[in-house]
Structures are given as C-alpha cells and as structure tokens.
Amino acid sequence: MKMDMKKWRPREAGTGKPPSTVFPQFEVADQDVKARLAKLEAYDTEFLEKKLLHDGTFSTKQESAQAMREFKRFIALHVMHEKAFGMINPKVDAIWHAFILYTREYSQFCEATMGSYLHHVPCGPTDGGDQDALERDCEAFRSAYRDAFGEIPQMIEACCSGNCSSASTP
C-alpha cells in the first residue's frame, strides 16, 4: 500500500503553526518506537481539526488543538507501551471517531505509527462494560500518562467517568 506522504510532513518554521507541544523532550532508546513517535508528531491533522470545528465538536481552534494534542498522546502511549488503553475523554474520543471515518488515512496512520490497525471498541455502561475493569483501565491510563507526560490536563482528568472507548490491536 502506498503511503500518502503529504500527511507526513514535518512542521517547518514560518508556516504559521506553533511549535509542537505533543511530546516533551524525553529520550527513547528503542529506535523503532522513536521513529513511530516522530511520525506521529509530524502527522498533519489539519483536515480533522477543520472537520471537527465545522461540525461544532470544538468551538475554538485552541480547544481543537488541545484535544488533538491529547489524541496524539493517547496514541503515543499505545506506541510506547505496546498495549491498548481505553479512551477516557469524550472530546478526544470524538477525534478518534471522526478519524476512523477517513478509512484510508486512518489505516495508513495506524500502520505507520503503531505497526497495526487500532480498533475502536465501545465500552460504556450501555455496552455492558464492567465498571471495575473500566476504573482499572482508567487508572492504568492515568499512570502511563503521568509517567510519559507529567501532570494530566484538566480536560482529561475531569472525564474519567466510566464512559470510555477501549482499543484493541489485532
């Protein structure tokens, strides 16, 4: 499958885009993980941000950018831990839902950043989710997030309420 390279361009000075705040400056020993994180950070999400602003999911570019940063951090945790975490924030989950609809781009993104397709599995109260398991998954996410990125933003922390989407890889 040929990669759509226009999506994989590094941020350049003078483009009007702010410097990336997705990943802190930390060392990654595994070169494959390092390469995947670099692809994740460089991935151009403007098409998703525009769609979600137009649809009213986000009311400002700032809100959209913050949620997109957290989506990329969510994916980064999958890359760094080679395991699936549940999605604990509805705004970030909305990005995932929108992205999945761009099937070709989402498939290429998953392959390039995680090595395989990341499936979306609903697991809220109406989906028969085990509340204890959801709480354990929420705590595992929080712990991994703190270890990788430090303090959990209010946007994420406030939403760990048992309504989540979990992820699974093949």
Backbone as JSON, one array per atom type, in Angstrom:
{
  "sequence": "MKMDMKKWRPREAGTGKPPSTVFPQFEVADQDVKARLAKLEAYDTEFLEKKLLHDGTFSTKQESAQAMREFKRFIALHVMHEKAFGMINPKVDAIWHAFILYTREYSQFCEATMGSYLHHVPCGPTDGGDQDALERDCEAFRSAYRDAFGEIPQMIEACCSGNCSSASTP",
  "N": [[0.85, -1.18, 0.0], [0.62, 2.14, -0.9], [1.95, 4.92, 0.78], [0.41, 7.95, 1.76], [2.16, 10.57, 1.38], [1.89, 13.34, 1.73], [0.63, 13.76, 4.11], [2.56, 13.28, 5.94], [4.47, 15.32, 6.72], [7.1, 17.25, 8.05], [6.84, 19.79, 10.57], [7.43, 23.1, 9.66], [9.47, 25.98, 10.13], [8.02, 29.21, 10.09], [5.57, 28.54, 8.99], [3.34, 29.29, 10.23], [2.25, 27.58, 12.01], [2.18, 26.63, 15.41], [5.04, 25.69, 17.48], [5.48, 22.22, 18.16], [3.77, 20.76, 20.87], [3.26, 18.29, 21.62], [4.86, 16.12, 22.51], [7.03, 15.84, 25.26], [10.49, 16.64, 25.74], [11.97, 13.84, 25.83], [14.07, 11.0, 26.2], [14.13, 8.24, 24.01], [14.96, 5.01, 23.85], [14.55, 2.78, 22.16], [14.78, 2.47, 18.78], [12.84, 1.98, 16.81], [10.44, 2.67, 18.12], [11.03, 5.34, 18.6], [11.1, 6.31, 15.95], [8.45, 5.85, 15.18], [7.09, 7.54, 16.96], [8.06, 9.98, 16.07], [6.88, 10.08, 13.52], [4.23, 10.15, 14.31], [4.11, 12.6, 15.71], [4.67, 14.34, 13.6], [2.52, 14.04, 11.92], [0.05, 15.49, 9.94], [-2.78, 16.91, 11.04], [-4.66, 18.69, 10.22], [-6.86, 18.45, 8.47], [-8.7, 16.95, 9.98], [-9.07, 18.6, 12.2], [-10.27, 20.85, 11.0], [-12.67, 19.69, 10.07], [-13.89, 18.93, 12.51], [-14.17, 21.37, 13.8], [-15.89, 22.64, 12.01], [-18.12, 20.93, 12.22], [-18.92, 21.51, 14.77], [-18.0, 20.17, 16.98], [-15.82, 21.12, 18.33], [-15.43, 24.35, 19.67], [-13.53, 26.31, 19.4], [-10.35, 27.02, 17.84], [-8.27, 26.68, 19.61], [-9.31, 24.89, 21.54], [-9.69, 22.68, 19.87], [-7.03, 22.18, 19.07], [-5.87, 21.51, 21.54], [-7.27, 19.16, 22.2], [-6.47, 17.58, 20.03], [-3.74, 17.37, 20.52], [-3.89, 15.81, 22.83], [-5.08, 13.52, 21.76], [-2.99, 12.59, 20.13], [-1.14, 12.06, 22.12], [-2.46, 10.01, 23.45], [-2.33, 8.02, 21.46], [0.45, 7.84, 21.37], [0.99, 6.64, 23.84], [0.08, 4.06, 23.34], [1.98, 3.29, 21.47], [4.4, 3.47, 22.94], [3.98, 1.68, 25.06], [3.12, -0.59, 23.88], [0.55, -1.63, 24.13], [-3.01, -1.6, 24.47], [-4.94, 1.13, 25.53], [-7.82, 2.39, 27.24], [-9.99, 4.94, 26.0], [-10.52, 7.87, 27.69], [-11.71, 10.32, 27.5], [-14.32, 12.24, 26.23], [-14.11, 14.31, 24.26], [-11.64, 13.89, 23.05], [-12.1, 11.33, 22.19], [-14.0, 11.89, 20.27], [-12.41, 12.85, 18.22], [-11.09, 10.51, 17.49], [-13.31, 8.99, 16.59], [-14.09, 10.55, 14.34], [-11.77, 10.37, 12.79], [-11.59, 7.63, 12.17], [-13.53, 7.41, 10.23], [-12.32, 8.34, 7.96], [-11.18, 6.16, 6.32], [-8.99, 5.17, 4.74], [-6.88, 6.98, 5.3], [-6.79, 6.71, 8.09], [-6.1, 4.0, 8.39], [-3.53, 3.98, 7.18], [-2.23, 5.77, 8.91], [-2.36, 4.33, 11.35], [-0.81, 2.06, 10.7], [1.69, 3.22, 10.15], [2.32, 4.55, 12.55], [1.76, 2.82, 14.7], [2.16, 0.27, 13.83], [0.17, -1.54, 13.37], [-3.38, -1.87, 12.84], [-5.48, 0.04, 14.93], [-8.14, -0.87, 16.66], [-11.41, 0.33, 17.46], [-13.33, -0.02, 20.27], [-16.38, 0.21, 21.69], [-17.17, 0.83, 25.12], [-18.96, 1.59, 27.22], [-21.44, 2.17, 29.84], [-23.84, 1.33, 28.58], [-22.9, -0.56, 26.88], [-22.38, -2.86, 28.18], [-20.13, -2.75, 29.73], [-17.78, -3.6, 32.26], [-17.72, -2.04, 35.28], [-15.68, -2.03, 37.24], [-13.5, -2.96, 35.75], [-13.34, -0.89, 33.91], [-12.6, 1.22, 35.59], [-10.08, 0.3, 36.42], [-8.74, 0.32, 33.97], [-8.85, 3.03, 33.44], [-7.24, 4.01, 35.52], [-4.81, 2.79, 34.82], [-4.3, 4.1, 32.42], [-4.04, 6.76, 33.39], [-1.74, 6.47, 35.02], [0.24, 5.67, 33.14], [0.15, 7.93, 31.51], [0.99, 10.0, 33.27], [3.61, 9.12, 33.79], [4.78, 9.4, 31.26], [4.16, 12.03, 30.33], [3.8, 13.78, 32.42], [1.93, 15.96, 34.51], [-1.58, 15.48, 34.4], [-3.76, 16.98, 32.15], [-6.56, 19.12, 32.95], [-8.65, 18.8, 31.16], [-8.53, 16.1, 30.48], [-8.4, 14.71, 32.96], [-10.82, 15.35, 34.24], [-12.7, 13.81, 33.0], [-12.78, 11.07, 33.37], [-14.97, 8.98, 33.72], [-16.16, 6.51, 33.48], [-17.47, 6.29, 31.09], [-16.22, 5.3, 28.23], [-14.04, 4.49, 25.49], [-12.59, 1.6, 24.42], [-9.55, 0.22, 23.21], [-8.19, -2.02, 20.81], [-5.72, -4.09, 19.42], [-4.96, -6.08, 16.52]],
  "CA": [[0.0, 0.0, 0.0], [1.41, 3.35, -0.99], [1.7, 5.9, 1.84], [0.08, 9.31, 1.35], [3.25, 11.31, 2.01], [1.57, 14.72, 2.07], [0.22, 13.78, 5.51], [3.73, 13.04, 6.79], [5.48, 16.36, 6.51], [7.49, 17.87, 9.32], [6.48, 21.19, 10.75], [8.53, 23.97, 9.25], [9.43, 27.35, 10.65], [7.39, 30.17, 9.2], [4.33, 28.05, 8.41], [2.21, 29.79, 11.0], [1.85, 26.59, 13.0], [3.02, 26.75, 16.61], [5.9, 24.54, 17.7], [4.75, 21.1, 18.72], [3.77, 20.55, 22.32], [2.71, 16.95, 21.81], [5.75, 15.28, 23.29], [8.14, 16.52, 25.95], [11.82, 16.19, 25.3], [12.46, 12.7, 26.59], [14.85, 10.07, 25.41], [13.54, 6.95, 23.69], [16.08, 4.15, 23.46], [14.14, 1.91, 21.06], [14.78, 3.28, 17.55], [11.56, 1.81, 16.13], [9.48, 3.5, 18.85], [11.41, 6.73, 18.33], [10.68, 6.63, 14.59], [6.98, 5.9, 15.17], [6.68, 8.77, 17.65], [8.37, 11.11, 15.18], [5.83, 10.1, 12.51], [3.0, 10.58, 14.99], [4.2, 14.03, 15.97], [4.69, 15.08, 12.33], [1.3, 13.82, 11.15], [-0.74, 16.69, 9.75], [-4.18, 16.64, 11.41], [-5.47, 19.86, 9.9], [-8.14, 18.05, 7.86], [-9.6, 16.55, 11.06], [-9.39, 19.78, 13.01], [-11.24, 21.65, 10.23], [-13.95, 18.99, 10.08], [-14.49, 18.96, 13.84], [-14.58, 22.75, 14.04], [-17.07, 22.87, 11.16], [-19.23, 20.15, 12.77], [-19.29, 22.03, 16.08], [-17.45, 19.35, 18.07], [-14.99, 22.07, 19.05], [-15.91, 25.71, 19.41], [-12.4, 27.18, 19.08], [-9.13, 26.36, 17.36], [-7.49, 26.32, 20.79], [-9.9, 23.67, 22.08], [-9.39, 21.63, 18.91], [-5.59, 21.88, 19.15], [-5.6, 20.83, 22.81], [-7.8, 17.8, 22.07], [-5.63, 16.86, 19.07], [-2.51, 17.03, 21.25], [-4.19, 14.69, 23.72], [-5.27, 12.33, 20.92], [-1.66, 12.1, 19.75], [-0.53, 11.49, 23.33], [-3.15, 8.73, 23.62], [-1.71, 7.1, 20.51], [1.84, 7.65, 21.8], [1.01, 5.66, 24.93], [-0.02, 2.75, 22.7], [3.27, 3.03, 20.84], [5.44, 3.29, 23.96], [3.69, 0.55, 25.94], [2.7, -1.72, 23.04], [-0.7, -2.16, 24.66], [-4.16, -0.74, 24.24], [-5.55, 1.83, 26.66], [-9.15, 2.91, 26.96], [-10.11, 6.39, 25.82], [-11.29, 8.33, 28.85], [-12.19, 11.69, 27.31], [-15.23, 12.28, 25.08], [-13.65, 15.23, 23.2], [-10.56, 13.21, 22.35], [-12.77, 10.21, 21.54], [-14.65, 12.44, 19.07], [-11.38, 12.88, 17.17], [-10.91, 9.13, 17.06], [-14.49, 8.64, 15.79], [-14.02, 11.23, 13.05], [-10.62, 9.86, 12.04], [-11.91, 6.3, 11.68], [-14.35, 7.54, 9.03], [-11.37, 8.5, 6.86], [-10.64, 4.81, 6.47], [-7.67, 5.02, 4.12], [-5.91, 7.76, 6.08], [-6.67, 6.11, 9.43], [-5.35, 2.76, 8.25], [-2.13, 4.35, 6.95], [-1.76, 6.36, 10.16], [-2.14, 3.25, 12.31], [0.32, 1.23, 10.27], [2.95, 3.99, 10.26], [2.63, 4.97, 13.91], [1.64, 1.75, 15.68], [2.53, -1.01, 13.23], [-1.04, -2.29, 13.04], [-4.64, -1.13, 12.97], [-6.0, 0.18, 16.29], [-9.6, -0.98, 16.61], [-12.2, 1.08, 18.43], [-14.31, -0.9, 20.9], [-17.15, 0.94, 22.7], [-17.26, 0.11, 26.4], [-19.64, 2.37, 28.24], [-22.47, 1.46, 30.6], [-24.82, 0.7, 27.7], [-22.22, -1.59, 26.11], [-22.11, -3.99, 29.05], [-18.79, -2.63, 30.31], [-17.58, -3.9, 33.68], [-17.3, -0.78, 35.89], [-14.38, -2.23, 37.89], [-12.49, -3.03, 34.69], [-13.21, 0.46, 33.36], [-11.82, 2.0, 36.56], [-8.67, -0.16, 36.35], [-8.2, 0.83, 32.71], [-8.7, 4.48, 33.63], [-6.06, 4.22, 36.36], [-3.64, 2.4, 34.02], [-4.07, 5.22, 31.51], [-3.51, 7.87, 34.17], [-0.37, 6.16, 35.45], [1.1, 5.74, 31.95], [0.18, 9.33, 31.07], [1.86, 10.75, 34.2], [5.0, 8.69, 33.57], [5.28, 9.89, 29.98], [3.92, 13.44, 30.02], [3.67, 14.6, 33.62], [0.59, 16.27, 35.02], [-2.7, 15.23, 33.5], [-4.55, 18.21, 31.98], [-7.93, 19.09, 33.46], [-9.51, 18.29, 30.1], [-8.5, 14.65, 30.55], [-8.67, 14.26, 34.32], [-12.22, 15.55, 34.62], [-13.62, 12.99, 32.2], [-12.65, 9.63, 33.6], [-16.23, 8.76, 34.42], [-16.76, 5.23, 33.17], [-17.84, 6.29, 29.68], [-14.95, 5.3, 27.51], [-13.91, 3.59, 24.37], [-11.33, 0.92, 24.57], [-8.86, -0.04, 21.95], [-7.54, -3.31, 20.72], [-4.96, -4.32, 18.2], [-5.21, -7.45, 16.08]],
  "C": [[0.89, 1.24, 0.0], [0.98, 4.37, 0.07], [1.39, 7.27, 1.23], [1.06, 10.26, 2.03], [2.91, 12.75, 2.35], [1.1, 14.84, 3.52], [1.41, 13.69, 6.45], [4.81, 14.07, 6.55], [5.83, 16.98, 7.86], [7.02, 19.31, 9.38], [7.68, 22.05, 10.38], [8.35, 25.35, 9.86], [8.77, 28.25, 9.62], [6.09, 29.7, 8.59], [3.11, 28.6, 9.12], [1.73, 28.81, 12.04], [2.76, 26.73, 14.22], [3.94, 25.55, 16.74], [5.11, 23.44, 18.41], [4.88, 21.05, 20.24], [3.24, 19.15, 22.63], [3.57, 16.14, 22.77], [6.8, 16.12, 24.0], [9.45, 15.98, 25.41], [12.29, 15.06, 26.2], [13.16, 11.75, 25.65], [14.1, 8.76, 25.22], [14.66, 6.08, 23.14], [15.75, 3.3, 22.23], [13.98, 2.75, 19.79], [13.47, 3.15, 16.78], [10.49, 2.68, 16.79], [9.76, 4.97, 18.58], [10.93, 7.17, 16.94], [9.15, 6.74, 14.51], [6.46, 7.16, 15.85], [6.96, 10.0, 16.8], [7.31, 11.21, 14.08], [4.51, 10.58, 13.1], [3.02, 12.09, 15.21], [4.09, 14.85, 14.68], [3.38, 14.96, 11.55], [0.43, 15.08, 11.13], [-2.23, 16.37, 9.99], [-5.12, 17.78, 11.03], [-6.83, 19.49, 9.3], [-9.15, 17.62, 8.93], [-10.03, 17.75, 11.91], [-10.43, 20.65, 12.3], [-12.62, 21.01, 10.27], [-14.63, 19.13, 11.43], [-14.88, 20.38, 14.27], [-15.86, 23.06, 13.25], [-18.29, 22.16, 11.72], [-19.69, 20.64, 14.14], [-18.81, 21.18, 17.26], [-16.57, 20.22, 18.96], [-15.44, 23.47, 18.69], [-14.78, 26.66, 19.05], [-11.24, 26.35, 18.55], [-8.27, 25.9, 18.53], [-8.0, 25.01, 21.41], [-9.58, 22.48, 21.18], [-7.92, 21.21, 18.99], [-5.25, 21.13, 20.43], [-6.09, 19.37, 22.73], [-6.95, 16.97, 21.12], [-4.31, 16.47, 19.72], [-2.76, 15.82, 22.15], [-4.48, 13.41, 22.95], [-3.91, 11.74, 20.54], [-0.94, 11.5, 20.96], [-1.16, 10.14, 23.65], [-2.53, 7.68, 22.71], [-0.26, 6.81, 20.92], [1.95, 6.63, 22.93], [0.89, 4.24, 24.38], [1.33, 2.34, 22.11], [4.33, 2.68, 21.89], [5.23, 2.04, 24.81], [3.31, -0.72, 25.18], [1.5, -2.43, 23.65], [-1.8, -1.14, 24.42], [-4.65, -0.14, 25.56], [-6.95, 2.25, 26.26], [-9.09, 4.42, 26.8], [-11.01, 6.92, 26.92], [-11.85, 9.74, 28.68], [-13.08, 11.77, 26.08], [-14.79, 13.22, 23.96], [-12.55, 14.57, 22.38], [-11.13, 12.01, 21.59], [-13.47, 10.67, 20.26], [-13.66, 12.54, 17.91], [-11.19, 11.49, 16.61], [-12.08, 8.7, 16.16], [-14.43, 9.27, 14.41], [-12.91, 10.66, 12.18], [-10.92, 8.5, 11.43], [-12.73, 6.36, 10.39], [-13.51, 7.82, 7.78], [-10.55, 7.21, 6.8], [-9.23, 4.64, 5.91], [-6.6, 5.74, 4.94], [-5.7, 7.16, 7.46], [-5.85, 4.82, 9.38], [-3.86, 3.03, 8.05], [-1.5, 4.92, 8.21], [-1.44, 5.27, 11.17], [-0.92, 2.42, 11.95], [1.64, 1.96, 10.49], [3.32, 4.3, 11.7], [2.61, 3.84, 14.93], [2.0, 0.38, 15.13], [1.35, -1.89, 12.89], [-2.26, -1.41, 13.32], [-5.08, -1.11, 14.43], [-7.52, 0.2, 16.19], [-10.24, -0.19, 17.73], [-13.28, 0.14, 18.96], [-15.09, -0.11, 21.94], [-17.25, 0.14, 23.99], [-17.85, 0.97, 27.49], [-20.69, 1.54, 28.94], [-23.5, 0.75, 29.72], [-24.23, -0.41, 26.85], [-21.88, -2.81, 26.96], [-20.73, -3.95, 29.67], [-18.79, -2.9, 31.8], [-16.99, -2.65, 34.34], [-15.94, -0.91, 36.57], [-13.25, -2.27, 36.86], [-12.26, -1.66, 34.07], [-12.37, 1.33, 34.29], [-10.35, 1.59, 36.54], [-8.0, 0.36, 35.08], [-7.94, 2.33, 32.81], [-7.44, 4.75, 34.45], [-4.77, 3.84, 35.63], [-3.28, 3.51, 33.05], [-3.44, 6.39, 32.25], [-2.05, 7.65, 34.55], [0.61, 6.28, 34.27], [1.24, 7.18, 31.47], [1.13, 10.13, 31.95], [3.33, 10.4, 33.98], [5.58, 9.31, 32.31], [5.24, 11.41, 29.85], [3.81, 14.35, 31.24], [2.23, 14.79, 34.02], [-0.48, 16.05, 33.96], [-3.53, 16.51, 33.38], [-5.97, 18.03, 32.49], [-8.89, 18.51, 32.43], [-9.62, 16.77, 30.16], [-8.97, 14.16, 31.92], [-10.15, 14.32, 34.67], [-13.16, 14.55, 33.96], [-13.49, 11.5, 32.41], [-13.86, 9.17, 34.41], [-16.87, 7.42, 34.12], [-17.31, 5.17, 31.76], [-16.55, 6.38, 28.89], [-15.09, 4.49, 26.25], [-12.59, 2.89, 24.57], [-10.76, 0.64, 23.19], [-8.32, -1.45, 21.97], [-6.81, -3.4, 19.39], [-5.17, -5.77, 17.8], [-4.34, -8.46, 16.79]]
}
